[in-house]
């Protein structure tokens, strides 16, 4: 994912820990694997960060998208 996303391994880890992106499965060796939705999310995060939105704002934004009331 790091090779294709343009963000660091640490950033991917942080975004996963924060719940901004989700791994789709794990390898037998314990590596996270991501599907296409994670790349779309990374693009959305980059766009929002480019508009100077905080990670807290982005987390709330995605929470609303993922769990509409």
C-alpha positions as CSV (number, residue, x, y, z in Angstrom):
1,X,0.0,0.0,0.0
2,X,2.8,2.4,0.8
3,X,4.3,2.0,-2.7
4,X,1.0,3.0,-4.3
5,X,-0.5,5.5,-1.9
6,X,2.2,8.2,-1.6
7,X,2.0,8.2,2.2
8,X,4.4,6.6,4.7
9,X,3.9,3.3,6.4
10,X,3.6,5.2,9.7
11,X,0.8,7.3,8.3
12,X,-1.1,4.2,7.1
13,X,-0.7,2.7,10.5
14,X,-1.9,5.9,12.2
15,X,-4.9,6.2,9.9
16,X,-5.8,2.5,10.5
17,X,-5.5,2.9,14.2
18,X,-7.7,6.0,14.1
19,X,-10.3,4.1,12.1
20,X,-9.9,6.3,9.0
21,X,-9.1,3.3,6.9
22,X,-9.6,-0.4,7.5
23,X,-7.7,-3.4,6.5
24,X,-9.7,-5.9,4.5
25,X,-7.7,-8.9,5.8
26,X,-4.4,-10.1,7.2
27,X,-1.7,-12.4,5.7
28,X,-0.6,-15.5,7.5
29,X,2.6,-13.5,8.3
30,X,0.6,-10.8,10.1
31,X,0.6,-8.1,7.4
32,X,-2.4,-5.9,6.8
33,X,-4.0,-6.0,3.4
34,X,-6.2,-3.3,2.1
35,X,-8.8,-3.2,-0.7
36,X,-9.7,-0.5,-3.1
37,X,-11.9,1.3,-0.6
38,X,-8.8,2.2,1.5
39,X,-7.2,3.9,-1.5
40,X,-10.4,5.9,-2.1
41,X,-10.4,6.9,1.6
42,X,-6.7,8.0,1.3
43,X,-7.6,10.2,-1.6
44,X,-10.5,11.7,0.5
45,X,-8.2,12.2,3.4
46,X,-5.6,13.9,1.2
47,X,-8.3,16.2,-0.2
48,X,-9.6,17.2,3.2
49,X,-6.1,17.7,4.6
50,X,-5.4,19.9,1.6
51,X,-8.3,22.0,2.7
52,X,-6.7,22.2,6.1
53,X,-9.2,20.0,7.9
54,X,-8.0,18.4,11.1
55,X,-7.8,14.6,11.6
56,X,-10.5,15.0,14.2
57,X,-12.8,16.6,11.7
58,X,-12.0,13.9,9.2
59,X,-12.7,11.1,11.7
60,X,-16.1,12.7,12.5
61,X,-16.8,13.2,8.7
62,X,-16.1,9.5,8.0
63,X,-18.1,8.4,11.1
64,X,-21.1,10.2,9.7
65,X,-20.7,8.7,6.3
66,X,-20.2,5.2,7.7
67,X,-23.1,5.4,10.2
68,X,-25.8,7.7,8.9
69,X,-28.4,8.6,11.5
